[in-house]
Amino acid sequence: MRTGDEERTETAFLAAAGRACAAGAEVLVLGCAGMTGLQRVVGEKLGLPVVDGAAAAVELAESPVALGLTTSRVGSYAEPLPEQRVWARPERR
């Protein structure tokens, strides 16, 4: 069962998506993880591709592993700077 907030969110997103389509959009990309799940509803109702940004980011992060890529071993990056630690107490004002 959906809550009133979910219905209002869907209605508002469909209205905004409709305006984007009217302006010429051919694909929509959801902007945050809070919109996950809307891609199915919006895609079905508007008949266009809708990309879930969070799912796309996860797939992108997983792709180097799936391709069998590893960290570069060339060594052209600079060595990390040594950490500087200061153990003094902060000054009081």
C-alpha positions as CSV (number, residue, x, y, z in Angstrom):
1,M,0.0,0.0,0.0
2,R,1.3,3.4,-0.9
3,T,1.3,6.4,1.4
4,G,0.0,9.8,0.5
5,D,3.5,11.1,0.3
6,E,4.4,8.5,-2.3
7,E,1.4,9.4,-4.4
8,R,2.1,13.1,-4.2
9,T,5.7,12.6,-5.1
10,E,4.7,10.5,-8.1
11,T,2.1,13.0,-9.2
12,A,4.6,15.9,-8.9
13,F,7.4,14.0,-10.7
14,L,5.0,13.0,-13.5
15,A,4.0,16.6,-14.0
16,A,7.6,17.7,-14.1
17,A,8.5,14.9,-16.4
18,G,5.6,15.8,-18.7
19,R,7.0,19.4,-18.9
20,A,10.5,18.0,-19.7
21,C,9.0,15.8,-22.5
22,A,7.0,18.7,-23.9
23,A,10.3,20.7,-24.0
24,G,11.9,17.9,-26.0
25,A,13.4,15.5,-23.5
26,E,13.7,11.9,-24.8
27,V,15.2,10.4,-21.6
28,L,14.9,11.3,-17.9
29,V,17.6,10.8,-15.3
30,L,16.6,10.7,-11.6
31,G,18.7,12.9,-9.5
32,C,19.0,11.1,-6.2
33,A,18.5,7.8,-4.4
34,G,15.2,9.1,-2.9
35,M,13.7,8.8,-6.4
36,T,14.5,5.1,-6.7
37,G,11.4,3.2,-7.8
38,L,10.0,6.1,-9.8
39,Q,11.8,5.0,-13.0
40,R,9.3,2.2,-13.6
41,V,6.2,4.2,-13.0
42,V,7.3,7.2,-15.0
43,G,8.8,5.1,-17.8
44,E,5.6,3.1,-18.2
45,K,3.3,6.1,-18.0
46,L,5.3,8.4,-20.3
47,G,6.7,5.7,-22.6
48,L,10.4,6.9,-22.4
49,P,13.6,5.6,-20.8
50,V,14.1,6.7,-17.2
51,V,17.5,6.2,-15.6
52,D,17.8,5.6,-11.9
53,G,20.9,7.7,-11.0
54,A,21.7,5.7,-7.9
55,A,21.5,2.3,-9.7
56,A,23.5,3.7,-12.6
57,A,26.3,4.9,-10.2
58,V,26.5,1.5,-8.6
59,E,26.8,-0.2,-12.0
60,L,29.5,2.3,-13.0
61,A,31.4,1.6,-9.9
62,E,31.1,-2.2,-10.4
63,S,32.2,-2.1,-14.1
64,P,36.0,-2.0,-13.6
65,V,35.7,-5.2,-11.5
66,A,33.5,-6.9,-14.1
67,L,36.0,-5.9,-16.8
68,G,38.8,-7.5,-14.7
69,L,40.6,-4.1,-14.3
70,T,42.9,-3.4,-11.3
71,T,44.7,-0.4,-9.9
72,S,47.4,0.9,-12.1
73,R,50.9,-0.3,-11.3
74,V,52.7,2.2,-13.5
75,G,53.5,4.4,-10.6
76,S,53.2,7.8,-12.3
77,Y,51.2,9.3,-9.5
78,A,53.0,11.2,-6.8
79,E,53.6,9.5,-3.5
80,P,51.1,10.6,-0.8
81,L,52.4,13.4,1.4
82,P,53.3,12.3,5.0
83,E,50.6,13.1,7.5
84,Q,51.4,15.9,9.8
85,R,49.9,15.6,13.3
86,V,49.7,18.4,15.8
87,W,49.2,17.3,19.3
88,A,48.8,20.7,20.9
89,R,45.6,21.7,22.6
90,P,43.4,24.2,20.7
91,E,43.7,27.8,21.9
92,R,40.9,29.1,24.0
93,R,39.3,32.4,23.3
